[in-house]
Amino acid sequence: MSHATFLRFVRPTVVSSRLRAPTLWRSLPRHAHAGSYQPFVPPTPESLGKPRAAKEYKRTRKWLRRLVYLSLATGVVYGIDNQFYASSLTRTARTFSLGLLVALDYKINFRPNPPLASSINAVHSRNAERLSDLLRQNGGLYLKMGQAIAMQSAILPPEFQQMFSRMFDDAPQNDWKQVEKVIREDFGKSPEEVFGVSFSGELGKGVMERKARASASVAQVHWARLQDGREVAIKIQKHEIVQQLAWDLWAFK
């Protein structure tokens, strides 16, 4: 009797819960926004407040103008120096800047345990390479100075001795246009007229090589065969030496 009563009580409850499930889903709202629909309205000028002036980067613009002026001035000075002074100012500035770099390198790293190098020998090696590249790049009297240092290299570290021994190799050559310019300035005539040679193989004329056989610090040597058959070496001073001489001597001092 009690069991029958329990069944009557439970079964209607289960059935009624199944019947109420669809009613629960039907009671959910069909829209996500609870408020009433309002169309988009752009803000009025009064609601935005007072207008503010755009931010001006005065300091940035000032430094940009200075950078542009400095670049233009540097370009003009470089062009004038290269055209009229045979790069004397550029070579002097390069010399002083590298001298400061080498001095600073030794000031920091010339100690038993250098902080920016593996050893003292590494410091000597990189500074010897820097100085050697500077002397060869500047040319002229700088190469002559490097050769003088190489002759007395016994007092220098081995790294400098090895690097400066290259100073006796061939120096950079001037092209034929500069050689011809020197000859015309000194003699007032072309190389063909001065030496009686021909570059086109004309009969009865001598021959001369446009490319130098050897080049030194202040001059270079060209091979030639004169009209009488004699073979000679013509040594021609480099065109830029005269203009660079005063600046180089001042830089050495």
Helices and strands as residue ranges (DSSP letters): H 2-26, H 45-48, H 58-84, H 88-109, H 120-138, H 141-151, G 153-155, H 158-164, G 165-168, H 176-187, H 191-195, E 207-208, E 214-215, E 219-225, E 231-237, H 241-252
